[in-house]
Amino acid sequence: ERVIDGKYGTQRWQASYKEAKQQPWLELTFEKPVEVGRMRMSTNREYYYETDYLEQKNKFNFQNYIVEAQLPDGSWKELASTAKIKKAIQQNKGLADAVGEISHLTYQLSEEGPRPSFVGSFIKPKVTHVFHRGSPENPRDVVLPGAPKILAGELGVGNDASGLARRLRFADWVADTSNPLTARVMANRIWQHVFGAGLVVTGGDFGRAGAPPSHPELLDWISAEFSQPSRPGGTAWSMKECIRLLVTSDAFRRSSQPTMEGMKKDATSSLLWRFSPRRVEAEVIRDGILLASGKLDHKLGGRSYRIHNVKKTYAQWEVVNNHGPETWRRMIYQERMRRVDDRIFTAFDFPDCGQVRAKRPVSTTPLQALNLMNSDFVVEQSALIAERAKKELVGCGTQVLVRRCFSLLLGRQPDAAELMACVQVAKERGLPVVCRALINSNEFAFLP
């Protein structure tokens, strides 16, 4: 019949250490001789994962096994084993293709088939006490759910309230119209994202230790429009609408060209007399390269993509694939591990998930230029950009192809001097080298 423990989600019915002298075994004894024409073995494919992350292996997961039968003289004869099965599959192309197809369909079913349902038993929140001298062994006064009292944090819920009711009341308190701080902080962060620096430069500190806003009335107006829009049909607390408001403003559309008089009075452009050029984030650089080559996967949501190895116990994370087709999604979907250098965009101050900060630093190092010129990702994408230009403009000359590459990467046409230099490089070194040079230019990585 079947050997099973009746449990769902176990990898095997019995396990042992690799170094154990006695491995798990099973002996079936019959009262009289029987003919066994077939034996079926199965594995729980819904349990075994690549790592401790929820990603299933796209292949059968059979551990090494041996099937033996006892002969009349008492000796044992090997009938089947993992090694024999693997050898038979390798020697028979039809069988190998069938096994591969079954494995693929099994994986596809697990990904696209019916999703499991999850049923939870929610535990009632525990009553919180003030610990005498900080000792959990000496609970004293009962504390009701609430926010800091100094911020008028009375939520009006008791200890008998559910976790859902507590979170909902806290969210209402945070977004209450009588609390201007939430909208001001969020509006300042959106401004910082668009302009590179917030109206309050200490975006993570609006207290006494923080800096005062450079434009208090402007910050108040933006935060009011963010939380209570005056525009017809406006949506409250919409980050997208707030970004649209800022990028269509006069301050954002100002020229970045400096003037002698302006630099003397306000070199940092805190008065918004010009748009200060700034380097874009690492994600924007990478996604921009993929967009130019036409290989950017615009799929929204879903599982992240991985560039590192499958980490075993006590092993180290290592980048093994940072430029293959399976990594051509937006960088926001890249799975990141602490202290793992992706060998390209970490140099552009891409966070390593090791700490939280209100604003990313912006550094300039020689490694940035080297990565954008020589990395496998940039070399591969430069060739694809050149190939795209040639496919779109079949039979056209080098000048036309160079113009198309400028349009794809910089969004403009080259001037006479740039065109002459790039055409010469394209003829001597190839069009992909021109694309690599354009990717490595300040104009590509900066908002002018």
DRENMI-10478 format. One record per residue (C-alpha): residue number from 1; y, z, x. Coordinates in steps of 0.2 Angstrom, whole numbers. Each point is the difference from the previous one (the first is absolute). Layout:
DRENMI-10478
TORTI    i      y      z      x
TORTI  NUM      Y      Z      X
...
This chain:
DRENMI-10478
TORTI    i      y      z      x
TORTI    1      0      0      0
TORTI    2     17      5      8
TORTI    3      5     13     12
TORTI    4     17      7     -5
TORTI    5      8     17     -1
TORTI    6      9     -4    -17
TORTI    7     17      1      8
TORTI    8     13    -13      0
TORTI    9     10     -4     15
TORTI   10    -12      6     14
TORTI   11     -3    -11     15
TORTI   12    -18      3      2
TORTI   13    -14     11     -8
TORTI   14     -2      9     17
TORTI   15     10      0     16
TORTI   16     -2      6     18
TORTI   17     10      0     16
TORTI   18     -2    -15     11
TORTI   19     -7     11     14
TORTI   20    -13      8    -11
TORTI   21    -18     -2      6
TORTI   22     -6     -1    -18
TORTI   23      8    -14    -11
TORTI   24     -1      0    -19
TORTI   25    -17     -7     -6
TORTI   26     -9     -2    -16
TORTI   27    -19     -2     -3
TORTI   28     -7     -7    -16
TORTI   29    -18      4     -4
TORTI   30    -11     -9    -13
TORTI   31    -16      7     -8
TORTI   32     -8    -17      2
TORTI   33      4    -16      9
TORTI   34     15    -10     -8
TORTI   35      7    -17      4
TORTI   36     19      2      5
TORTI   37      8    -18     -2
TORTI   38     18      6      1
TORTI   39     10     15      5
TORTI   40     18      1     -5
TORTI   41     13     11     10
TORTI   42     18      3     -5
TORTI   43     15      8      7
TORTI   44     15      7     -9
TORTI   45     14    -13      5
TORTI   46     13     10    -10
TORTI   47     -1     15     12
TORTI   48      0     -7     18
TORTI   49     17     -4      6
TORTI   50      7     -7     16
TORTI   51     10     16      4
TORTI   52      5     15     -9
TORTI   53     12    -12     -9
TORTI   54     -6     -8    -17
TORTI   55     -5    -17      7
TORTI   56    -18     -6     -3
TORTI   57    -10    -10     13
TORTI   58     -3    -18     -5
TORTI   59    -18      0      5
TORTI   60    -16      9     -4
TORTI   61     -2     17      7
TORTI   62    -18      3      4
TORTI   63     -4     12     14
TORTI   64    -15     -4     12
TORTI   65    -16      2     -8
TORTI   66    -19     -4      2
TORTI   67    -13     -2    -13
TORTI   68    -18      3      5
TORTI   69    -17      0     -8
TORTI   70    -15     10      4
TORTI   71    -16    -10      4
TORTI   72    -18      6     -4
TORTI   73     -2      6     18
TORTI   74     14     12     -2
TORTI   75     12    -10     11
TORTI   76     18     -6     -6
TORTI   77      5    -18     -1
TORTI   78     19     -5      0
TORTI   79      3    -11    -15
TORTI   80     19     -2     -1
TORTI   81     15      7     10
TORTI   82     19     -2      1
TORTI   83     -3    -10     16
TORTI   84    -12    -12     -8
TORTI   85     11     -3    -15
TORTI   86     15     -4     11
TORTI   87    -10    -12     11
TORTI   88     -6     -9    -16
TORTI   89     17     -2     -6
TORTI   90      7     -6     16
TORTI   91    -14    -13      1
TORTI   92      1     -6    -17
TORTI   93     18     -8     -4
TORTI   94     -4     -1    -19
TORTI   95     -4     18      0
TORTI   96     15      5     10
TORTI   97     11    -10    -11
TORTI   98     -7      9    -16
TORTI   99      2     17      8
TORTI  100     18     -4      5
TORTI  101      4     -6    -18
TORTI  102     -8     15     -8
TORTI  103     10     11     11
TORTI  104     16     -9     -4
TORTI  105     -3      1    -18
TORTI  106     -5     18      0
TORTI  107     17      4      9
TORTI  108      9    -12    -12
TORTI  109     -7      9    -15
TORTI  110      5     17      7
TORTI  111     18     -6      3
TORTI  112      3    -10    -16
TORTI  113    -13      7    -12
TORTI  114      1     14    -12
TORTI  115     10     15      7
TORTI  116     -8     17     -1
TORTI  117      8     13    -11
TORTI  118      5     17      7
TORTI  119      0     15    -11
TORTI  120      9     16      7
TORTI  121     -1     18     -5
TORTI  122     18      6      3
TORTI  123      2     18      6
TORTI  124     13     10     -8
TORTI  125     14      4     13
TORTI  126     -1     17      8
TORTI  127     12     14     -3
TORTI  128     12      1     15
TORTI  129      4     17      8
TORTI  130     12      7     13
TORTI  131    -11      6     14
TORTI  132      5     17      7
TORTI  133      5     -3     18
TORTI  134     -7    -17     -1
TORTI  135    -18      6     -3
TORTI  136    -11     -9    -13
TORTI  137    -10     16     -1
TORTI  138     15      9     -8
TORTI  139      7    -10    -15
TORTI  140     15      8     -8
TORTI  141     13     -8    -13
TORTI  142     -5    -15    -10
TORTI  143     10    -16      4
TORTI  144      3    -13    -14
TORTI  145      0    -19      3
TORTI  146     17     -5      5
TORTI  147     12     -8     13
TORTI  148     11     10     12
TORTI  149     11     12    -10
TORTI  150     16     -4     10
TORTI  151     -1    -17     -7
TORTI  152     -2      6    -18
TORTI  153    -19     -4      1
TORTI  154     -5      9    -16
TORTI  155    -13    -12     -8
TORTI  156     -4     10    -15
TORTI  157    -19     -1      1
TORTI  158    -12     14      2
TORTI  159    -15      3      9
TORTI  160    -11     -6    -15
TORTI  161      8    -17      2
TORTI  162    -12    -14      6
TORTI  163      3     -9     17
TORTI  164      6    -16    -10
TORTI  165     13     10     -9
TORTI  166      6      8     16
TORTI  167      2    -16      9
TORTI  168      9     -9    -15
TORTI  169     12     14     -2
TORTI  170      4      0     19
TORTI  171      2    -19      0
TORTI  172     12      2    -15
TORTI  173     10     14     10
TORTI  174      1    -11     16
TORTI  175      7    -15    -10
TORTI  176     11     10    -12
TORTI  177     17     -8     -2
TORTI  178      8     17      4
TORTI  179     -8     -1     18
TORTI  180     10    -13      9
TORTI  181     -9      3     17
TORTI  182    -16    -10     -4
TORTI  183     10    -16     -4
TORTI  184     12      2     14
TORTI  185    -14      2     13
TORTI  186    -10    -15     -7
TORTI  187     16    -11     -1
TORTI  188      4      5     18
TORTI  189    -18     -5      6
TORTI  190      1    -17     -9
TORTI  191     17     -3      8
TORTI  192     -8      5     17
TORTI  193    -14    -12     -3
TORTI  194     12    -15     -3
TORTI  195     14      4     12
TORTI  196     -9      9     14
TORTI  197      9     16     -1
TORTI  198      4     11    -16
TORTI  199     16      5     -7
TORTI  200     -6     17      6
TORTI  201     -7     -3     17
TORTI  202    -11     15     -1
TORTI  203    -11     -7    -14
TORTI  204    -12     14      1
TORTI  205     13     14     -1
TORTI  206     13      1    -13
TORTI  207      3     18      4
TORTI  208     13      9     11
TORTI  209     -9     -6     15
TORTI  210      1    -18     -5
TORTI  211     15    -12      2
TORTI  212     13     -3    -14
TORTI  213     -1    -17     -9
TORTI  214     12    -13      7
TORTI  215      4     -6    -17
TORTI  216     -3     14    -13
TORTI  217      7     -9    -15
TORTI  218    -11    -15      4
TORTI  219    -15     11      2
TORTI  220      4      8    -17
TORTI  221      2    -17     -9
TORTI  222    -16     -7      7
TORTI  223    -10     15     -4
TORTI  224      7      0    -18
TORTI  225     -4    -18     -2
TORTI  226    -18      3      7
TORTI  227     -3     15    -12
TORTI  228     11     -6    -15
TORTI  229      3    -18      1
TORTI  230     16     -6     -9
TORTI  231     -6    -18      1
TORTI  232     -7     -7    -17
TORTI  233    -19      0      1
TORTI  234      0     10     16
TORTI  235    -15     11      4
TORTI  236      2     18      5
TORTI  237     -7      5     17
TORTI  238     -5    -19      4
TORTI  239      0     -2     19
TORTI  240     -1    -19     -2
TORTI  241     16      0    -10
TORTI  242      9     11     12
TORTI  243     -5    -11     15
TORTI  244      6    -15    -10
TORTI  245     16      9     -3
TORTI  246      2      3     19
TORTI  247     -5    -17      7
TORTI  248     12     -9    -12
TORTI  249     15     11      5
TORTI  250     15     -5     10
TORTI  251     -5     12     14
TORTI  252    -17     -8      2
TORTI  253      7    -18      0
TORTI  254     13      3     13
TORTI  255     -1     -9     16
TORTI  256     -7      9     16
TORTI  257     13     -8     11
TORTI  258     10     13      9
TORTI  259     18      0      3
TORTI  260     10      8     14
TORTI  261     11     10    -12
TORTI  262    -14      5    -11
TORTI  263    -11      6     15
TORTI  264     15     11      7
TORTI  265      2      9    -17
TORTI  266    -18      1     -6
TORTI  267    -14     -6     13
TORTI  268    -14      7    -11
TORTI  269      6     -9    -15
TORTI  270     -1     16    -10
TORTI  271     14     -7    -11
TORTI  272    -10    -15     -5
TORTI  273     12    -13      7
TORTI  274    -15    -10      6
TORTI  275    -18      0     -2
TORTI  276     -8      8     16
TORTI  277    -15    -11      6
TORTI  278    -16     10      1
TORTI  279    -18     -4      5
TORTI  280    -12     -1    -15
TORTI  281    -15     11     -1
TORTI  282    -17     -5      8
TORTI  283     -7     -4    -17
TORTI  284     14    -13     -3
TORTI  285     -3     -9     17
TORTI  286    -19     -1     -3
TORTI  287      1     -6    -18
TORTI  288     14    -12      5
TORTI  289    -11     -8     13
TORTI  290    -14     -2    -13
TORTI  291     12     -7    -13
TORTI  292      6    -13     12
TORTI  293    -18     -6      4
TORTI  294     -4      0    -19
TORTI  295    -15     12      3
TORTI  296      8     16     -8
TORTI  297    -12      6    -14
TORTI  298     12      6    -14
TORTI  299    -14      9     -9
TORTI  300      6     16     -8
TORTI  301     -9     17      1
TORTI  302    -19      1      4
TORTI  303     -8      7     16
TORTI  304      9      1     16
TORTI  305     -5    -11     15
TORTI  306     -7      8     16
TORTI  307      5     -5     18
TORTI  308    -10     14      9
TORTI  309    -18      3      4
TORTI  310    -13      9    -11
TORTI  311      2     18      7
TORTI  312    -15     10      4
TORTI  313     -1     19      3
TORTI  314     11      5     15
TORTI  315      4    -18      3
TORTI  316     18     -7      2
TORTI  317      9    -12    -11
TORTI  318      2    -17      8
TORTI  319      9    -16     -6
TORTI  320    -13    -14     -1
TORTI  321      8    -13    -11
TORTI  322     19     -1     -3
TORTI  323      2    -19     -3
TORTI  324    -15     -6    -10
TORTI  325      1     -8    -17
TORTI  326     -6     16     -9
TORTI  327     16      8      7
TORTI  328     12    -12     -8
TORTI  329      6     11    -13
TORTI  330     17      9     -1
TORTI  331      1     14     13
TORTI  332      3     13    -13
TORTI  333    -19     -2     -4
TORTI  334     -5      3     18
TORTI  335    -11     15      3
TORTI  336      7     11     14
TORTI  337     -7     14     10
TORTI  338     10     13     10
TORTI  339      3     -3     18
TORTI  340     -7    -18     -1
TORTI  341     10    -13      8
TORTI  342     -2    -17     -9
TORTI  343      6     -9     17
TORTI  344     14     -9     -9
TORTI  345     11      8    -13
TORTI  346     -2     18      6
TORTI  347     13     -5     13
TORTI  348     12     -3    -14
TORTI  349      1     18     -5
TORTI  350    -14     -2    -13
TORTI  351     -5     18     -5
TORTI  352    -17      6      6
TORTI  353     -3     12    -15
TORTI  354      1     15     11
TORTI  355     16      7     -7
TORTI  356     13     -1    -14
TORTI  357     18     -5      3
TORTI  358     14     -4    -11
TORTI  359      5    -16     10
TORTI  360     -9    -11     13
TORTI  361      7     -1     17
TORTI  362      5    -17      7
TORTI  363     -3     -3     18
TORTI  364      1    -15     12
TORTI  365    -14     -2     13
TORTI  366     -6    -15     10
TORTI  367    -17      3     -8
TORTI  368      7     -7    -16
TORTI  369      4    -17      7
TORTI  370    -17     -1      9
TORTI  371     -9      4    -16
TORTI  372      9    -13    -10
TORTI  373     -3    -13     14
TORTI  374    -18      3      6
TORTI  375    -10      9    -14
TORTI  376    -15     -8     -8
TORTI  377      8      1    -17
TORTI  378     17     -9      5
TORTI  379     -9    -13     10
TORTI  380    -12     -4    -15
TORTI  381     14      0    -13
TORTI  382     11    -11     11
TORTI  383    -13    -13      1
TORTI  384     -2      2    -19
TORTI  385     19     -2     -3
TORTI  386      0    -16     11
TORTI  387    -16     -6     -9
TORTI  388      9      3    -17
TORTI  389     15    -10      6
TORTI  390    -10    -15      5
TORTI  391    -10      0    -16
TORTI  392     16      0    -10
TORTI  393      8    -13     10
TORTI  394    -14    -12      4
TORTI  395      6    -14     12
TORTI  396     17      8      4
TORTI  397      7      2     17
TORTI  398      2     15     11
TORTI  399     18      3     -6
TORTI  400     -5      1    -18
TORTI  401    -14     12      4
TORTI  402     11     11     10
TORTI  403     13      0    -15
TORTI  404    -14      5    -11
TORTI  405     -6     15     11
TORTI  406     18      6      1
TORTI  407      1     -1    -19
TORTI  408    -16     10     -2
TORTI  409      4     14     12
TORTI  410     19      1      0
TORTI  411      5     -7    -16
TORTI  412     12    -12      7
TORTI  413      1    -17     10
TORTI  414      3      0     19
TORTI  415     16     -5      8
TORTI  416      0    -14     13
TORTI  417     -3     10     15
TORTI  418    -14     10     -8
TORTI  419     -8    -16     -6
TORTI  420      1     -9     17
TORTI  421     -8     15      9
TORTI  422    -14      3    -13
TORTI  423     -4    -18     -1
TORTI  424     -2      0     19
TORTI  425    -11     15      0
TORTI  426    -11     -7    -15
TORTI  427     -3    -16     10
TORTI  428     -4     10     16
TORTI  429     -9     15     -6
TORTI  430     -4     -3    -19
TORTI  431      8      4    -16
TORTI  432     -9     17     -2
TORTI  433     10      6     16
TORTI  434     16     -4     -9
TORTI  435     -6     11    -15
TORTI  436     -4     14     12
TORTI  437     17     -1      7
TORTI  438      8      0    -17
TORTI  439    -10     15     -5
TORTI  440      5      9     16
TORTI  441     19     -3     -4
TORTI  442     12     14     -6
TORTI  443      4    -11    -15
TORTI  444    -17      1     -7
TORTI  445     -2     19      2
TORTI  446     18      5     -5
TORTI  447     10      0    -16
TORTI  448     16     -9      6
